[in-house]
Amino acid sequence: MNREEISRIAHAEHPIKSPLDDGSVRRLLERGLPKGNERVLDLGCGQGEWLLRALAAHPRVRAEGVDLSADALDQAAAAARELGVQDRLVLHHQKAEEFASAEPFDVVLSFGAAHAFGGLLPTLAAARKHLAPGGRVLVGDGFWERPPSPEAVEMLGDFADLADTVDRVVADGWIPVDGHVSTRRELDDYEWACWGSLAAWALDHPDDPDSAEVLETAHTRRTEWLRGYRDTWGFVSLVLRRTPGAD
């Protein structure tokens, strides 16, 4: 089974592909879209969950999403039709880092896609290209709550701690106007949902040729979380504006 299909199954019960609960997502969108009539871009939108929630909450918002997965975009389009917001959503099937638009956006989102750009600061550089003057970026990325093991770094990447992460963002020409550090409950709920969904799928499809592989993947990922990074890894979401004179 390919990585995209595994991800789809894993996130079936947690469509926000980050350790954030519904209340945190709602609050971040409220802080990121204060006027309610913004043009919003999601770089690496997947199934469009952030955009769909923004469109449903704000009838004057218009949105565009970019992703490499045709299947994910098809699901986003179907969900938009069910919500009746399809006329305010445009989806682009291409690499997020190659997307170009004739008009800037008031808000640029990117959650769970930093790997596509090579990290947090390259993600912000990509967002900056699309941002209108006075606009806001909503971005989420990991950090180390305490020094990690070499195995944890190999699993997840070479993050900084929270203070250094924010310092690097500020030094790059951004001012945080709000933020959220995911709680232990949010972090645990996310991991249980992902690997539990994979395991449940395998148990519900015993005759599928991929069943044993998916069950083993669920076991491996759950073990990596519990023994490798549960006590060291955190997740921060930031609402950012450009520092005056930084552009």
C-alpha positions as CSV (number, residue, x, y, z in Angstrom):
1,M,0.0,0.0,0.0
2,N,1.4,3.4,-0.9
3,R,2.1,6.2,1.5
4,E,-0.8,8.3,0.4
5,E,-3.3,5.6,1.0
6,I,-1.8,4.8,4.4
7,S,-2.1,8.5,5.3
8,R,-5.7,8.6,4.1
9,I,-6.7,5.7,6.3
10,A,-4.7,6.9,9.3
11,H,-6.4,10.3,9.3
12,A,-9.9,9.0,8.7
13,E,-10.9,9.9,12.3
14,H,-8.6,13.0,12.5
15,P,-8.9,14.9,9.3
16,I,-6.8,17.8,10.6
17,K,-3.4,16.3,9.9
18,S,-1.9,17.9,12.9
19,P,-2.2,17.4,16.7
20,L,-5.0,20.0,17.1
21,D,-8.5,19.6,18.3
22,D,-11.6,21.2,16.8
23,G,-11.6,24.1,19.3
24,S,-7.9,24.9,18.6
25,V,-8.5,24.9,14.8
26,R,-11.5,27.1,15.2
27,R,-9.7,29.6,17.3
28,L,-6.7,29.7,15.0
29,L,-9.0,30.4,12.0
30,E,-10.8,33.1,14.0
31,R,-7.5,34.8,14.7
32,G,-6.2,34.3,11.2
33,L,-9.4,35.6,9.4
34,P,-10.5,38.5,11.5
35,K,-12.5,40.2,8.8
36,G,-14.3,37.2,7.5
37,N,-13.9,38.1,3.8
38,E,-10.3,37.1,3.2
39,R,-8.8,35.3,0.2
40,V,-7.2,32.2,1.7
41,L,-4.5,29.9,0.2
42,D,-3.5,26.5,1.6
43,L,-0.2,25.3,0.4
44,G,-0.4,21.5,0.7
45,C,-4.1,21.4,1.4
46,G,-4.6,17.6,1.2
47,Q,-8.4,17.0,1.6
48,G,-8.9,20.7,2.2
49,E,-10.1,20.4,5.8
50,W,-8.7,23.8,6.9
51,L,-10.2,25.5,3.9
52,L,-13.6,23.8,4.2
53,R,-13.9,24.9,7.8
54,A,-12.9,28.5,7.0
55,L,-15.5,28.6,4.1
56,A,-18.2,27.0,6.3
57,A,-17.7,29.5,9.1
58,H,-17.3,32.6,6.9
59,P,-19.7,33.0,3.9
60,R,-17.6,35.8,2.4
61,V,-14.3,34.0,2.4
62,R,-12.9,32.7,-0.9
63,A,-10.2,30.0,-0.9
64,E,-7.7,28.1,-3.0
65,G,-5.8,24.9,-2.2
66,V,-2.8,23.4,-3.8
67,D,-1.7,19.7,-3.5
68,L,0.0,17.0,-5.4
69,S,-2.6,14.3,-4.5
70,A,-5.4,14.1,-7.1
71,D,-7.4,11.8,-4.8
72,A,-7.2,14.2,-1.9
73,L,-8.3,17.1,-4.1
74,D,-11.2,15.0,-5.4
75,Q,-12.2,14.4,-1.8
76,A,-11.9,18.1,-1.0
77,A,-14.1,19.0,-4.0
78,A,-16.8,16.4,-3.0
79,A,-16.8,17.7,0.6
80,A,-17.1,21.3,-0.7
81,R,-20.2,20.3,-2.8
82,E,-21.7,18.7,0.3
83,L,-21.2,21.8,2.3
84,G,-22.4,24.0,-0.5
85,V,-19.2,26.1,-0.7
86,Q,-17.9,24.8,-4.0
87,D,-18.4,28.1,-5.7
88,R,-15.9,29.7,-3.3
89,L,-13.2,27.1,-3.6
90,V,-10.5,26.6,-6.3
91,L,-8.2,23.6,-6.2
92,H,-4.9,23.2,-8.0
93,H,-3.3,19.9,-8.7
94,Q,0.4,20.7,-8.6
95,K,3.5,21.0,-6.3
96,A,2.8,23.6,-3.7
97,E,6.3,25.0,-4.1
98,E,5.6,25.6,-7.8
99,F,2.3,27.3,-7.4
100,A,1.9,30.9,-8.8
101,S,-1.0,33.2,-8.6
102,A,-1.7,36.6,-10.3
103,E,-3.3,37.9,-7.1
104,P,-1.9,37.8,-3.6
105,F,-3.8,36.3,-0.7
106,D,-4.8,37.8,2.7
107,V,-4.1,34.5,4.5
108,V,-1.7,31.7,3.7
109,L,-2.0,28.4,5.5
110,S,0.4,25.5,5.7
111,F,0.0,22.7,8.2
112,G,1.7,19.3,7.9
113,A,3.4,20.2,4.7
114,A,6.8,21.7,5.9
115,H,8.6,18.7,4.6
116,A,7.6,19.6,1.1
117,F,9.5,22.9,1.4
118,G,12.4,21.7,3.4
119,G,11.4,23.0,6.8
120,L,9.6,25.8,8.6
121,L,11.6,28.8,7.3
122,P,11.4,27.6,3.7
123,T,7.7,27.1,4.2
124,L,7.4,30.7,5.4
125,A,9.5,31.9,2.4
126,A,7.0,30.1,0.1
127,A,4.1,31.7,1.9
128,R,5.6,35.2,1.7
129,K,5.5,35.0,-2.1
130,H,1.8,34.8,-2.0
131,L,1.0,37.1,0.9
132,A,-0.8,40.5,0.4
133,P,0.4,43.5,2.4
134,G,-0.9,43.2,5.9
135,G,-1.7,39.6,5.4
136,R,-1.3,36.7,7.9
137,V,0.3,33.3,7.7
138,L,-1.0,30.4,9.8
139,V,1.6,27.7,10.1
140,G,2.2,24.7,12.3
141,D,5.4,22.7,12.9
142,G,7.1,20.5,15.5
143,F,9.6,21.4,18.2
144,W,11.5,19.5,20.9
145,E,10.1,20.0,24.3
146,R,13.2,18.5,25.8
147,P,16.4,17.0,24.3
148,P,15.5,14.1,22.1
149,S,17.2,10.8,21.5
150,P,19.2,10.3,18.3
151,E,16.5,7.8,17.3
152,A,13.7,10.4,17.8
153,V,15.6,12.9,15.6
154,E,16.0,10.2,12.9
155,M,12.2,9.5,13.1
156,L,10.9,13.1,13.0
157,G,13.7,15.5,12.1
158,D,16.1,18.0,13.6
159,F,13.8,20.5,15.2
160,A,14.7,23.3,17.7
161,D,13.1,23.9,21.0
162,L,10.1,26.2,21.3
163,A,12.0,29.3,22.2
164,D,14.5,28.9,19.4
165,T,11.8,28.0,16.9
166,V,10.0,31.3,17.6
167,D,13.3,33.2,17.7
168,R,14.1,31.9,14.2
169,V,10.7,32.9,12.9
170,V,11.1,36.4,14.3
171,A,14.6,36.7,12.9
172,D,13.2,35.8,9.5
173,G,11.0,38.9,9.5
174,W,7.8,37.7,11.2
175,I,5.9,38.8,14.2
176,P,3.7,36.3,16.0
177,V,0.3,37.8,16.8
178,D,-1.1,34.6,18.2
179,G,-0.1,31.0,18.7
180,H,-1.0,27.7,20.2
181,V,1.1,24.9,21.7
182,S,-0.7,21.6,21.4
183,T,-1.6,20.1,24.7
184,R,-0.7,16.6,25.8
185,R,-4.2,15.6,25.2
186,E,-4.1,16.9,21.6
187,L,-0.8,15.2,21.0
188,D,-2.0,11.9,22.4
189,D,-5.4,12.0,20.7
190,Y,-3.7,12.6,17.4
191,E,-1.4,9.6,17.7
192,W,-4.1,7.2,19.0
193,A,-6.4,8.3,16.2
194,C,-3.8,7.7,13.5
195,W,-2.4,4.4,14.5
196,G,-5.8,3.2,15.8
197,S,-7.4,3.9,12.5
198,L,-4.8,2.0,10.7
199,A,-5.1,-1.0,13.0
200,A,-8.9,-1.0,12.8
201,W,-8.8,-0.9,9.0
202,A,-6.5,-4.0,8.9
203,L,-8.7,-5.9,11.3
204,D,-11.8,-5.0,9.3
205,H,-10.2,-6.1,6.1
206,P,-8.5,-9.4,6.9
207,D,-8.7,-10.7,3.3
208,D,-7.1,-7.6,1.8
209,P,-3.6,-8.4,0.6
210,D,-2.3,-5.3,2.3
211,S,-3.9,-6.1,5.7
212,A,-0.9,-7.6,7.4
213,E,1.4,-4.8,6.2
214,V,-1.0,-2.1,7.4
215,L,-1.3,-3.8,10.8
216,E,2.4,-4.0,11.1
217,T,2.8,-0.3,10.1
218,A,0.3,0.6,12.8
219,H,2.3,-1.4,15.4
220,T,5.6,0.1,14.3
221,R,4.3,3.7,14.3
222,R,2.6,3.4,17.7
223,T,5.8,1.9,19.2
224,E,7.9,4.7,17.7
225,W,5.6,7.2,19.3
226,L,5.4,5.6,22.7
227,R,9.0,4.6,23.0
228,G,10.7,7.2,20.7
229,Y,9.3,10.7,20.9
230,R,6.1,10.9,23.1
231,D,7.9,12.6,25.9
232,T,10.1,14.9,23.9
233,W,8.2,16.2,20.8
234,G,5.7,19.1,20.7
235,F,3.8,21.0,18.1
236,V,3.3,24.8,17.8
237,S,0.9,26.7,15.6
238,L,1.6,30.3,14.8
239,V,-0.4,33.2,13.4
240,L,2.2,35.5,11.8
241,R,2.4,39.0,10.3
242,R,5.4,40.5,8.5
243,T,7.7,42.7,10.5
244,P,7.5,46.3,9.1
245,G,10.2,46.9,6.6
246,A,11.1,43.2,6.4
247,D,10.0,42.8,2.8
